[in-house]
Every structure is written in structure tokens, then in C-alpha cells.
């Protein structure tokens, strides 16, 4: 069997997505999704007085945001991390490189429920991985262009690897937050979810 770089790149993320991340998000509750392990950033109803900084987005729920990012960076909820993966990791790149719908932190309608967030996550992942699967050797070698700032002169392969690292990294953080939520619920004697 002949293996191509495209196959390797697609399988890198698909292996993690299908074998680890997505199955472990099954059953995510709204309480877990919005739980804040410490004061920090989350997704909140628009105009929420609890928002520590600027809220951006276009729907009934907005994501906490600040630029430049505070130092140290705030602790973020599962809701915030999933919103970041949907918009900043997969969505913007799918729009820039694979003809997906335009998306930005300012324009996205953030999910107020876990089910809606997972549907957005699935759609964003599907758009990205389908785009990656269509890249041939020539497309993978081409510079990604000005839409990617510091990656502009790098080949598309470098961007794909970066996006996959981001998805794996943030996915692991989400799963750790789920573990912490369940652990604190057990310690307090309350049901988790």
C-alpha cells in the first residue's frame, strides 16, 4: 500500500479524534460545559455582568476575550476551549484554505449548551479534515499565504501540523477539565452531570 503525506496528516488527527477525544466527549452535560474551575474565561449570556473582560460573538452567548491576552492567561472553561477550537483552530483555517464559511471570534454565535457546542465542534472538525484529505503533494508544498500571519511563507504541511497540534492540545485540556469536574463532584458528594 502506498502511503502519501496527505494520508499521514489526515490519519494523525483522525486517530486522535476518533480514538480518544470525541468518544470521551459523549455525555458532556451543560453543567460540565459551563463549569468554571476558577475565575477566568468562559462562554456566557451576552451582556453577562460576570464577564471579566470583553465579550465577543454574535448570538445569545458570547466568549470572554481580551487582546493582548492577560499575563498570566486566565483559566478557561470547557465552553471557552471548545469555542476556541471551533472558531480559531478549525473554522478560520477551513474558511481561509478550503472554502468554508467565513468565521471569526466576533461573528460566531457561540453555543449555550453542550449539545450545541458538540454539534459545532463536529461540523468544524469535518470541514477541516475533509479539506486536508483533498490536499495533494503540490498543495502541501505551497506557502500558506498572508491569511496565516507568521506561517505565511511556510508550506501548507507546516500549518496542517500546527492545527493538529492545537486540536490535540486543546482536546486534552478539555478532557482534563471533565476529569476535574467529575472529581470535584465526587469529593463534594454531588452527582456529576
Secondary structure, DSSP 8 states (H G I E B T S, - for coil): ----HHHHHHHHHHHHIIIIIHHHTTT--HHHHH--SSSEE-EEETT-TT-SSEEE-SSSEEEEE-SS--SS--EE-HHHHHHHIIIIIIIHHHHHHH------TTT----SSHHHHHHHHHHHHHHHHHHHHT--HHHHHSB--GGGGGGTTSBHHHHHHHHHHHHHHHHHHHHHHHHHHHHHHHHHT----
